[in-house]
Amino acid sequence: MRNHSIRFVIALATICIGGIIMTQVYWVRRAFDIKEKQFNQTVVIALKNVSERIAKLNGEVVNPSPVNQLTSDYYVVNVNQVIDANILEHYLKEEFSYRDLHIDYEYGIYDCSSDKMVYGNYVTHTKTDGNTQQAASTNLPKYDEFVYYFGVRFPNKSTFLAGQMDIWIFSSFILLIVVFFFAYTLFVILKQKRLSEIQRDFINNMTHEFKTPISTIAVSADLISNPKINAHPEKLAQYAQIIKTQNHRLKEQIEKVLQMAVMDKGKLTLSRELVDIHEIVRQAVIHFRLKYEDAQIECDLQADTPLANADKVHLTNVIYNLLDNATKYISENPKILISTKHYKKQLLLSIQDNGLGIEKAHQNKVFERFYRVPTGNRHDVKGFGLGLNYVRQIIKAHHWKIGLESELGKGSTFTVSIPLDQTAKKNTNTTHLKDTENKNPALIS
């Protein structure tokens, strides 16, 4: 499926999901409003009946509109006579129970002589035994329009109403699950598409990488098999060297693929030993110069204690991969600086180049498998995109860290951070390594 088709499907799916969610929210809100309206009507009827019963008890005229709702959860009820607290609470319990209003509430009685709510109680309804429990009294705000009145407030009104909407809550929960799995399905589809593109690019790249040395070996082998070549021993040696070089190149590429296969199976094991990082750097530089004779490599090794517990083979491969990566993206006059130093309880090993640099958008992806930084019109950058991923895997296995600082057009710097608790002093009693470093910073050019 093409990219624009994928984007269209995702956009359409997002609109549909958004529409469904908005519709569900709308109907849930409507249902809540209806429940709230029904609750208010039931409470008003119940309080009106309480007012009528109190008026009849006192022999007073019944007030036609005694209930006034001040807030969403607070009601005041006008009566024509002084109110007895025990009778009021009894009537409230009966009316609320009759109408299945099993909800906590607090009530208070206004005293006109003291101009405040003089009596109050918080009544908690327990559904286990059907009884109510009284708690400490609570003050309620007074209402200046009435002379003799009581107030009732329902502090848990929203929770009570939400409990009456179990079917809506269940349907919303099911909708959220459907939306989640739908979004997860889109994520899996995009991930599989990305993996498919990576696999395709890897196969194409691997075919190209293998095709060139195989073709070179085939041509050289044909020339060597020509009887006339025996008259030119220098050419015979030249073609033999070409075959050897290209065969070595094929071997390196195959080893990279096999290394990643071993890591995928979780069979990577480290043979840790006390190694001299400076010595490994020097050896890597010597071997690297045999492959890249034009590269100018300098070493500024300032670390006083360059010993670390590491896998020597894998650490050598890490340095070699970082050097190889540095030369790939340098157009001309490659210059590489390898440096070590101590900084904030860390031994830092840095490899800096003067290459093309890496944009910020790509810096977080360069360590991903098969990922290769786009190079515009340049098509001479070789490799499978496995080198930096291998580096990250080895660094992670050592419990170290690797960082990247780069600016487009100004080169890149890869820095490996080794905690000092994984390093050792040169005068250790367990292992003795030959110190080939001068006290001043070494410079190899």
N, C-alpha and C positions, 0 to 999 in steps of 0.2 A: 504494500500500500504506500502510495506516495505521501510526502510530507504534508502537502496542502490538504490531502484527504484526511490524514490523521488529525490535523488541526481543526478541520471542519467538524469531524465527528466529536472531538473533545469539546469544542465550543457549543455544539448542539446539545451534547449530553449535559454540559454545565448549565445551560439555559433551562433544560427540562428539569434537572434536579433542583435548581433554584426556584422554578415555578412550583414544583411539588411542595417544597419546604414552605414557601410563602403561603400557599393554599392551606397547608396543614396548620400553620401558625394562625392564619385568619380564622379558621373554623374552631380551633381550640380557644382562641380569644372570644369568639362569639358564644361558644358553649359556656365559658367561664362567666361571661356577662349575664347569660340567661340564668345560670345557677345563682349568681349573686342577686339578681332581681327577684328570683323565687325566694331566696333566703330573707331578703329585706321585707318582702311581703308577709312571709310567715312570721317573722319577728314582730312586725307592726301589729299583725292580728293578735299574736300572743300577748303583747304588752297592752293592747287595747282591752282585751278580755280581763287582764289583771286590774287595769284601771277601773273597769266597770264593776268588778267584784268588790274592790275596795270601796267604791262609791256606794254600792248597795249595802255593804256592811256598815258604813257610817251613816246611812240614810240620806245621802246627798244626791244631787242631780247628776246624772251621767253626762260627762263631757263628750260631745260628738266627735271631736278630733283631738284626742289627748296626746298622741305620740308625735314627736318631732325628731327626725334623724339629723343630727348635727354633723357627723362625719360618716365615713363608710362603715365604721364599727361602733359608733357611739350614739345612743338613743336616750332622750329624756321624755318622761311621761308626766303629764300634768294631772294632779288630783285636787280635790276640793277640801281636803282635811288633813290633819296630821297623820303621818303614816307609822304604823307599827312594824318594826323591822322583822319580827318573827313571822307575822302574817304575810308580809311582802315576800319574804324568801320562800315561804310555803307555796304561795300562789305562783311564783316564778317557776319553781321546780315542777309543779303540776302542769302548767301551760307548756313549758318547753318539752317535758317528757311526752305529753299528749301529741305534740307535733313532731316528735323524733328529732328535736334539736339537741342532740347529745354533744354538747360543746361547752368548753370552759367559758365562764363569764364572771364579770365583777360588777357589783352594783353599789350604789351609794344613795343616801337619803339627805335631802337638803333641809337644813334647820334655819328658818327665817330669823330667829332670835340671835343666832351667832353669825349668820350670813356665810355659812360654809356647809360642806358635806360632812355631817357629824357621824354618820355610821356607814361603814362599808365592809364588804366581804368579797373574797374571791372564791368562787365555787368551782371545784374541779370535778369533772364527770369521769368516772372510771367504768369502762365498758365490761370489765370482768364480772362485776357483781351487780351492775345496774344502779349502784348508789352514788352519792356525791360526797365529796370531802371538802371541808372548809379550810381555807388558808388564811394567812394574815390579811388584815384589812388594807385596802388601797384607796387613796384619795382620787376622786374624779373631779374634773372641772365643773364649776357651777354655771347655771344658765339664768340670766337676769330677767328673762321674759315671764317665768313662772314664779309663783309664791310657794306653793306646796307641790313638790315633784320629787321623783327619784330618777336616777340615771343608770343605764345598763351599758356595759361595753364588752365586746367580744374580741379579746386580743389575738386569738388564734383563728380569726375568721378566714383568712386566705388559705391556711393549712386545711381547715375543715372543708372548704369548698373544693380544694384540690383533691381531697380524699373522696369527694363525691363524683369525681371525673375519672374513675379508674379505667374506663374503656377508652377514653381519649388519651390518657397517659400511656396505656398499653399500645394503642395504635401508633402513637408518636414514637415510642421506643422501637417498634417493628420498622417504622419508616427510617429511623436513624440507622438501624442495622442494615437495611437494604441500601441506603445511601452509602454507608461505609464500604460494603462489599462491592458496590458498583464502582466507587472511587478506587478501591483496591484492584479491581479488575482492570480499570484503565491504566493504573500504575504498572501492573504486570505486563499488559500489552505493550506499553511504551518501553518497559525494560527489555522485554523480549525483542522488540524491534531494534533497540539499541544494541543488544547482544548479537542479533543477526547481522547488523551493519558492521560491527566489530569483527565478527567471524569472517564476513565477506572480505573486508579490507585486509584482514590478516592472511587469508588464503591468497588473495591477489598479490600482497606484498611478499609473502613467502615464495610464491611462484616466481616473482621477478627476481628475488634475492638468489634463489637457487638456479634460475635459468642462466644468469650471466656466468657464474663460475663453471657450470656444467658445459656450456657452449665453449668457453675458453679452453677447458680441459680437452674437450672433443677435438677442437681445431689443433691444439698443440700435439695431441696424440696422433692425429693424422699426419702431421708434419714429421714427427719423429719416426713414424713407420715408413716414411718415404726413404728408399735406399739411397737417394742422392744426398740425404742429410749427413751421411757418414763422412762426406768430404768436408763438412763444415762443423768441426767439433765444438766451436764456440757457440754456434746456433743451437746445437743439440743440448748443450748445457743450459742455454737460455730458456729453451722450451721446457726442459725438465724442471727448471726453477719455477717457471710459470705454473706448471702442473702442481708442484709442491705448494706454492703459495695459495692457489685457488682451492686446493684440497684442504689446506689449513683453514681457509675462510669458511668452507662448508662445514668443517668440524666445529668451528666456533658457533655458527648459527644453530646447528643441531644441538649442541650442548646447552645453549640458552633455552631452547624449547624443552629439553629434557629437565633442566633445572626447575622450570616453572611447573612441569608435570609432577615432579617430586614434591614441591611445595603444596600443590593442590591436594595431594594425598595426605598431607600432614606428616610426612616422613622426614622432614628436615631436622637433622640433629647437628648440634654444634660440638666440636672438639675443642673446648676452651684450653688455652695455655697462656702463659705469660709471654707476650710478644712485644717487640720494640716497634712502635708505629713508625718512627723515623726510618728504621731499616726497611720496613715494608714499603714505605713511600719511595725510597731510593731504588729498590729493586723494581718496583712497578714502573718508575720513570725510565730505567734502563731498558726494560722490555718494550715499553711503549714507544721509545724513540726508534726501535728497529722497525716499527710499523709506520710511524709518522716521522720521517726524517726532517721534514720542514717545520715541525712544531717546536716552538721555543718555550721550554718549560723551566720555571724557576721555583726553587724551594726555599721558603723562609721559615725554618723550623726553630721556634723559640721556646717550645715547651721544655721545662727543666726535667720533668718526669714523664717521658713518653711511653711508659709501659702500661699495658692494659691486658686484662683477661679476655681473650677473644679467640675466635676461630681464625687461624692464620690464613687458611685457603680462602674462606669466604671474605675476610677483610681485604685480602689482596684483590679479589674479584670486584669488591665494592669500589676500591680506588681506581682500578682499571676501567670499570664501567663509567665512573664519573669522568675520567680523562677522555674516554672514547666519546661520551656524550658531548663534552666540551668542544671537541674537534669537528663534530658533525655540523655545527651551526656557526662556523667561522668561515667567512668568504675567502679571506687571504691573510697572510702573515699571522697565523695563529699564535697567541701568547697565553700561556697558562701559568698561574701562580698557585703553588701549594704551600699552605702555611699552617702552623700549629701554635697554640698558645693556651695559657690557663686564664680562665675568666669565670668568676663567681662559682667556684667549686666545680668547674667543668673543664675538661680538656677538649678544646675545639680544633677540629681538623677541617680546613676550608680549601676548596678548589675553585679558583676564580678564572674566568675566561674573558676574552674581548670579542665575544661572538655577537649574534644578532639580538640577544636578549629575548625575554619572554613577557608577553603582555599579562597583566594581572588576571584577565579572564581565563587564562590557560594555566596559571601557576598552581592552582589547586588540583589540576587534572594530570599534570605531567608524570605523577607517580602511579597513575592507573595503568592497568595492563592493556597493551596494544595501543595506548594513546600516543599520538605523535602530534607535536605542535605544527600547525599549518605554516608552510614556508613560502606562500605566495607562488611565484613563478619558478621557484627552485624545485627541481625534481631529482637532485643528486644526493639527497639525504637518504642513507641506507639504514636498514634495521627493521626489527619487528615491533618496536615499541615495548620491549620487555626489559631493557637494561635498567631503567630507573625503578620499575616495579620490583625487580630483583633486589635492587639496592634497599628499597624500603622494607622488603620482607626480611632481609638480613639484619638491618638496623633494628627493626622491631624485635626480632628473635634475640638480639643482644640486650634488649631493654634500653637502647639508646634512642636518640632523637636526631632527625635530620630536618634542616630548614633550607629555604630558598629565598634569596634576594636577587631580584632581576629588574632591569629597566630596559625597555625596548630601545635597541640601538646602542646600548652601553654594556652589554655582556651580562653574565649571570655568576652567582656565587652560591655553591652548595656547601653547607656547613653541617658536619657531624658532631653532635654533642655527647661526650662520654663523661658520666659522673665520676668524680674523683674517687668515690668509694670502690670503683671498678678498676682503678689504676693502682700502680705500685711504685715504690721507690726503687731506684737502681741498686741500692745496697741491701736489697732483700736477702734474707738468709736462706730462702728456699730455691731460688733460681738466680743464676748469674748470667747476664748477657753482656757481650762486648759492647762498650760504648764507643761508637765511631763518630760521635758528634762533638764539635768544638764548643767551648763555652760561649762564643759569639754566635749569633744566628748564622746558620749555614746558607749558602747561596750557590745553587747549581744552575748553570745556564747552558 
